[in-house]
Each structure stands twice: as structure tokens, then as C-alpha cells.
Amino acid sequence: MVSRNTTCLKKQVTQTGQASASLAVSFLVVAPLVLSTTFAPAQADDTHNHSEETGFYIGLDGLEALSTGTYAGLENPNYNRLTLLFAHRNEDTPESSHFHGIGAYSYSGPLDNPTINPTNTNNRIPESYSEQPPLTLLPGTGFYTGRLISTATDKEYSNLTIEPIASLKTSKELDNQYLFNSSNGRWQRSLEGANIGLQLASISSGLNIGDSVGVDIVKSVGDIYTIGSGDNFSFTPTFWTDAAAPLGTYSASFKLVDLGTDNHRIPFKESGTFSFDFEVKTVPESSTVLGLGIVGLLALSLSRLQKLTRSSLN
């Protein structure tokens, strides 16, 4: 009688173990799908793919006098200056698409004796009001293998391509047409004859700026790199650090200058100062995360097996 009960008990435990083993195997099969879903790149809430559209433009400020705000009626301190602009597009209501001037010359202080500042309070990318963290530097490939680089992702501001305003003029996209005509045509003036230079004003230690083939374009404060001429150019800087760079925030500040002086041409005035912020942070390798997930699922399966075994013995 005892022998029969013992035999039945062993059979029950064996069946329980087989069921748990099958459960563990099923977890191994399903785990990659679950982890893949968990760590897939997050999509922007508005399904807008920021990686595929140019966000940065260079314009020439055509507004002679300020018409709104505290200093309305005063001469615009940014008039006839090169200006870095960021495009805020709205596909649902394209008529609301507009530019933000990044680091434009501005006033501060009392209205009767204002101070002219060579920047403004909206002078960082990502824009401070957005509360978006610095752009993450990601592992590079090709010329940038072994480095962490700026990369166009689904995050706003991540596509660092810079083009002249004129590139929007013939666009068939409705939001681009509204951008080109925004602010009563304030930014429509041609850059014909200009030779646009990007001048380095400051840079964090460990941060570098390269071109499409991995060659550094500016290394020291004051260095100038020509990004294009006139109304037809496209330039994408690559910001990078060593792959082993310390975690933290890295920044670089610039201004735009006009180097075009052919035939005694008078250059456009330089822009205000603007900055780009990046971060180096720990990003788990997908294979490592997957391995940890499988180990965790196996541990869970074994734990359930032990509980079922103890329950069968009691």
C-alpha cells in the first residue's frame, strides 16, 4: 500500500516536472518576442517621423522693427542677421507651422535704455521649453565605428541637417509652404552671394564635430567651417565622442558668419550664439537584455517547479 502511494507520488511529481519544463521551454520561445516588443524604438505620439525631415534652416531676418512684445517699436537688433531657425511643422493644421529663431539677437533691460544681447533665451537645442533631454549619442558605424555619434531618430531635433530657407520655396508640402511664408515673409530673403560659415564658440571636452566621412571640421574655439553658399546647400554635422566617454552632458556653441566678400560685397551680419546639447548614457545591448530576460524567465519556471513539487509532496 505504501509502495503504491509512493509510486503514484513519483509519477505525479514526474508529470509536474515535465509540465514545468514544457512551460520553461515555451517561455524561451516567447521571450524574444516579448523582449523585442518591449525594447522596440518608441514612436512619437503624433506618428511624425522627425528623422526624415529637415528641421534646421538658415534665414536672413527681414524684420526692421519689432511689432510685438515689450520692445515693440524699437529697431530689431536681429535685422539683416543670419539666423538659425528651427521648423515646427503641424501636418494637421499646416497653417500653424512656424519657425523659432535659435539664439537670435535680442533686448533685455528697461525699455528706455535696453541692452542688446548677442543671443536670446531660446538658444539651445533641444529647446529648453520643450523639456526634452539632450540628444543621445549612439554607437556609430563606418567611418564612425568605435564612436558615439549624433543620429537622426524619431526624437524631435535629432535630424541635424541644415539648409537655406530657399529650399522650402518649391516644396509641394503644404506645411513647408506655410513655413516659407510664415511671419509675413520675414525669412524669405535670398542668401545669394553669401558664403555661410559655422564658427565654434565653445565646446565640451571630449566632444568633437565631424563631416560625413569622419573628418573633424572644427577643433578649436574660433575655427570656421564653410557649410555652403547661396540658396542651395545641405549640410549635416556629426557630433561624436569616444565610445568610452564618461557619462554626462556634452555641449557645443556656434554662430553663423558670412565669408562672402567677392567683388567688394558687404557680408550679412553674423548670427547670435546657439548651442547643441548631447548626452552619453548607458544603453543596454539588446543581446544582454535578452540574455537577462531569459535567465529571469528560467528562474521563474524553476521556482514554480519547486513550489509544485512541494505541493505534491504535502
C-alpha positions as CSV (number, residue, x, y, z in Angstrom):
1,M,0.0,0.0,0.0
2,V,2.8,2.3,0.9
3,S,4.7,1.2,-2.2
4,R,1.7,2.0,-4.4
5,N,1.3,5.5,-2.9
6,T,5.0,6.2,-3.4
7,T,4.8,5.1,-7.0
8,C,1.8,7.3,-7.7
9,L,3.6,10.2,-5.9
10,K,6.7,9.8,-8.1
11,K,4.6,9.7,-11.2
12,Q,2.8,12.9,-10.2
13,V,6.0,14.7,-9.4
14,T,7.4,13.5,-12.7
15,Q,4.4,14.8,-14.6
16,T,4.6,18.1,-12.8
17,G,8.3,18.4,-13.6
18,Q,7.6,17.7,-17.3
19,A,4.8,20.3,-17.4
20,S,7.1,22.9,-15.8
21,A,9.9,22.0,-18.2
22,S,7.5,22.5,-21.1
23,L,6.5,25.8,-19.5
24,A,10.1,26.8,-19.3
25,V,10.7,25.9,-23.0
26,S,7.6,27.9,-24.0
27,F,9.0,30.9,-22.2
28,L,12.2,30.5,-24.1
29,V,10.3,30.6,-27.4
30,V,8.1,33.5,-26.4
31,A,10.7,35.5,-24.6
32,P,12.5,37.0,-27.7
33,L,9.1,38.3,-29.0
34,V,8.2,39.8,-25.7
35,L,11.6,41.5,-25.2
36,S,11.6,42.6,-28.8
37,T,8.3,44.4,-28.3
38,T,9.5,45.9,-25.0
39,F,12.7,47.4,-26.4
40,A,11.4,48.4,-29.8
41,P,12.0,52.1,-30.5
42,A,9.3,54.3,-29.1
43,Q,7.2,56.1,-31.7
44,A,6.4,59.8,-31.4
45,D,2.9,60.4,-30.2
46,D,1.9,62.2,-33.4
47,T,3.5,59.4,-35.6
48,H,5.6,62.2,-37.0
49,N,8.9,60.8,-38.3
50,H,11.4,63.5,-37.4
51,S,14.3,61.5,-38.7
52,E,13.2,62.1,-42.3
53,E,12.6,65.8,-42.4
54,T,14.9,68.8,-42.3
55,G,14.4,70.8,-39.1
56,F,17.1,73.4,-39.2
57,Y,17.3,76.3,-41.7
58,I,19.4,79.4,-42.2
59,G,17.4,82.6,-42.8
60,L,18.1,86.3,-43.1
61,D,16.0,88.4,-40.8
62,G,14.0,90.9,-42.8
63,L,12.0,92.5,-39.9
64,E,13.3,96.0,-39.5
65,A,11.3,97.0,-36.3
66,L,9.7,94.9,-33.6
67,S,5.9,94.9,-33.7
68,T,5.1,92.9,-30.6
69,G,6.3,92.4,-27.1
70,T,8.0,94.6,-24.5
71,Y,10.2,96.3,-27.1
72,A,7.6,96.9,-29.8
73,G,8.5,99.9,-32.0
74,L,12.2,99.6,-31.4
75,E,14.6,98.6,-34.2
76,N,15.0,94.8,-34.4
77,P,18.5,94.0,-33.1
78,N,18.5,90.9,-35.3
79,Y,17.6,92.7,-38.5
80,N,19.7,91.7,-41.5
81,R,21.5,89.0,-39.5
82,L,21.9,85.4,-40.4
83,T,19.7,83.3,-38.1
84,L,19.5,79.6,-37.2
85,L,15.8,78.6,-37.4
86,F,14.0,75.5,-36.2
87,A,10.9,74.5,-38.1
88,H,7.8,73.5,-36.1
89,R,5.6,71.7,-38.5
90,N,2.0,70.7,-38.0
91,E,0.5,68.4,-40.5
92,D,-3.0,68.5,-39.1
93,T,-3.1,72.3,-39.1
94,P,-0.3,73.3,-41.6
95,E,-1.3,76.9,-41.4
96,S,0.1,76.9,-37.8
97,S,3.6,75.8,-38.9
98,H,6.2,78.3,-37.9
99,F,9.9,78.9,-37.1
100,H,11.7,79.6,-33.8
101,G,14.8,81.7,-34.0
102,I,17.5,79.9,-32.1
103,G,19.9,82.3,-30.3
104,A,18.8,85.5,-32.2
105,Y,20.0,88.9,-31.1
106,S,17.6,90.3,-28.5
107,Y,16.9,93.1,-26.0
108,S,16.9,93.0,-22.2
109,G,16.6,95.6,-19.5
110,P,14.5,98.8,-19.3
111,L,12.5,99.9,-22.3
112,D,14.1,103.4,-22.3
113,N,17.7,102.0,-22.1
114,P,17.7,98.4,-23.3
115,T,20.8,96.2,-23.7
116,I,21.4,94.4,-26.9
117,N,22.3,90.7,-26.3
118,P,24.2,88.5,-28.9
119,T,21.7,85.7,-28.2
120,N,18.2,85.1,-26.7
121,T,16.7,83.0,-24.0
122,N,15.7,80.4,-26.6
123,N,19.3,79.5,-27.6
124,R,19.6,75.7,-27.0
125,I,18.8,72.6,-28.9
126,P,16.7,70.8,-27.8
127,E,14.8,74.0,-27.0
128,S,14.6,74.4,-23.2
129,Y,10.8,75.0,-23.1
130,S,10.3,71.5,-24.6
131,E,11.9,69.9,-21.5
132,Q,13.3,67.3,-23.9
133,P,16.6,65.8,-22.6
134,P,19.8,66.3,-24.5
135,L,20.1,64.3,-27.8
136,T,21.6,60.9,-27.1
137,L,24.8,59.9,-28.8
138,L,24.5,56.4,-30.2
139,P,27.1,53.8,-31.5
140,G,28.4,54.8,-34.9
141,T,29.2,52.7,-38.0
142,G,31.5,53.0,-41.0
143,F,33.8,56.0,-40.5
144,Y,32.4,56.4,-37.0
145,T,32.9,52.8,-35.8
146,G,34.1,52.9,-32.2
147,R,32.5,56.2,-31.5
148,L,29.2,57.5,-30.2
149,I,27.6,59.9,-32.7
150,S,24.6,62.2,-33.2
151,T,21.9,60.2,-35.1
152,A,18.6,61.1,-36.7
153,T,15.9,59.2,-34.7
154,D,12.2,59.7,-34.1
155,K,13.1,62.3,-31.5
156,E,12.4,66.0,-32.4
157,Y,15.6,68.0,-33.1
158,S,17.6,64.8,-33.9
159,N,17.9,65.4,-37.6
160,L,20.7,68.0,-37.7
161,T,20.7,68.7,-41.4
162,I,20.8,72.4,-42.1
163,E,19.5,74.0,-45.3
164,P,18.8,77.6,-46.6
165,I,15.2,78.9,-46.3
166,A,15.0,78.9,-50.1
167,S,15.0,75.1,-50.2
168,L,11.3,75.4,-49.0
169,K,10.2,77.7,-51.7
170,T,9.4,75.0,-54.3
171,S,8.2,72.3,-51.9
172,K,4.9,70.7,-52.6
173,E,4.2,70.0,-48.9
174,L,1.6,72.4,-47.5
175,D,3.3,72.8,-44.2
176,N,6.6,73.8,-45.9
177,Q,4.8,76.5,-47.9
178,Y,3.3,77.9,-44.7
179,L,6.8,77.8,-43.2
180,F,8.3,79.7,-46.1
181,N,5.6,82.4,-45.9
182,S,5.4,82.5,-42.1
183,S,5.7,85.7,-40.1
184,N,4.6,87.7,-43.1
185,G,7.6,86.6,-45.2
186,R,10.1,87.7,-42.5
187,W,12.6,85.0,-43.5
188,Q,12.2,84.9,-47.3
189,R,15.2,87.0,-48.3
190,S,17.8,85.3,-50.5
191,L,21.2,84.3,-49.3
192,E,22.6,84.8,-52.8
193,G,26.3,85.8,-52.7
194,A,26.7,84.6,-49.1
195,N,29.3,82.1,-48.1
196,I,28.0,80.6,-44.8
197,G,30.5,79.6,-42.2
198,L,29.8,77.8,-38.9
199,Q,32.1,79.3,-36.2
200,L,32.8,77.4,-33.0
201,A,32.3,79.5,-29.9
202,S,32.7,76.8,-27.1
203,I,32.8,73.1,-26.8
204,S,32.8,70.5,-24.0
205,S,36.0,68.4,-23.5
206,G,35.6,65.1,-25.3
207,L,33.0,66.3,-27.8
208,N,34.0,66.6,-31.5
209,I,32.3,67.7,-34.7
210,G,32.9,65.8,-38.0
211,D,31.7,65.6,-41.6
212,S,30.1,62.7,-43.5
213,V,33.5,60.9,-43.9
214,G,34.6,61.2,-40.2
215,V,36.9,64.2,-40.6
216,D,36.8,66.8,-37.9
217,I,35.7,70.2,-39.2
218,V,36.3,72.5,-36.3
219,K,38.7,71.7,-33.4
220,S,39.3,75.0,-31.5
221,V,37.3,77.9,-30.4
222,G,37.2,80.4,-33.3
223,D,37.6,77.8,-36.0
224,I,35.2,78.3,-39.0
225,Y,33.9,75.7,-41.4
226,T,32.1,76.7,-44.6
227,I,28.8,74.8,-44.8
228,G,27.5,76.2,-48.1
229,S,26.9,79.1,-50.3
230,G,23.9,81.0,-51.5
231,D,20.4,79.4,-51.6
232,N,21.3,75.8,-52.5
233,F,23.2,73.7,-49.9
234,S,22.6,71.0,-47.4
235,F,25.0,70.2,-44.5
236,T,24.7,67.7,-41.7
237,P,27.3,67.9,-38.9
238,T,28.1,64.8,-36.9
239,F,28.8,65.3,-33.2
240,W,30.8,62.5,-31.6
241,T,32.7,61.2,-28.6
242,D,34.8,58.2,-28.0
243,A,32.8,55.1,-27.2
244,A,34.3,55.1,-23.7
245,A,33.5,58.7,-23.0
246,P,32.3,59.4,-19.4
247,L,28.5,59.6,-18.9
248,G,27.1,63.0,-18.9
249,T,26.1,66.1,-21.0
250,Y,28.2,67.5,-23.8
251,S,27.6,70.8,-25.5
252,A,28.9,72.9,-28.3
253,S,28.1,76.6,-29.1
254,F,28.3,78.3,-32.5
255,K,27.4,81.4,-34.5
256,L,26.9,81.8,-38.3
257,V,29.1,84.1,-40.2
258,D,29.1,85.3,-43.9
259,L,32.5,84.9,-45.5
260,G,31.3,86.1,-49.0
261,T,33.3,89.3,-49.9
262,D,33.8,88.8,-53.6
263,N,33.5,91.9,-55.7
264,H,33.6,94.1,-52.6
265,R,30.3,92.6,-51.4
266,I,29.3,93.6,-47.9
267,P,28.6,90.4,-45.9
268,F,25.4,89.8,-43.9
269,K,25.7,90.3,-40.2
270,E,26.7,87.4,-38.1
271,S,24.1,85.4,-36.1
272,G,23.6,85.2,-32.4
273,T,25.1,82.3,-30.4
274,F,23.3,79.0,-30.2
275,S,24.1,75.6,-28.6
276,F,23.5,71.9,-29.2
277,D,23.3,69.6,-26.1
278,F,24.1,65.9,-26.2
279,E,24.3,63.1,-23.7
280,V,26.3,60.0,-23.2
281,K,24.3,57.5,-21.2
282,T,24.2,53.8,-20.6
283,V,22.2,52.0,-23.3
284,P,21.9,48.2,-22.7
285,E,22.9,46.0,-25.6
286,S,19.8,44.1,-26.9
287,S,21.6,40.8,-26.6
288,T,22.5,41.5,-23.0
289,V,18.9,42.5,-22.2
290,L,17.6,39.4,-24.0
291,G,20.0,37.1,-22.0
292,L,19.0,38.7,-18.7
293,G,15.3,38.3,-19.6
294,I,15.8,34.6,-20.5
295,V,17.7,33.9,-17.2
296,G,14.9,35.6,-15.3
297,L,12.2,33.5,-17.0
298,L,14.1,30.3,-16.4
299,A,14.5,31.2,-12.7
300,L,10.7,31.9,-12.6
301,S,10.0,28.5,-14.2
302,L,12.3,26.6,-11.8
303,S,10.7,28.4,-8.8
304,R,7.3,27.3,-10.0
305,L,8.6,23.7,-10.4
306,Q,9.8,23.7,-6.8
307,K,6.5,25.0,-5.5
308,L,4.6,22.4,-7.4
309,T,6.9,19.7,-6.2
310,R,6.5,20.7,-2.6
311,S,2.7,21.0,-3.0
312,S,2.6,17.4,-4.4
313,L,4.6,16.0,-1.5
314,N,2.4,17.7,1.1
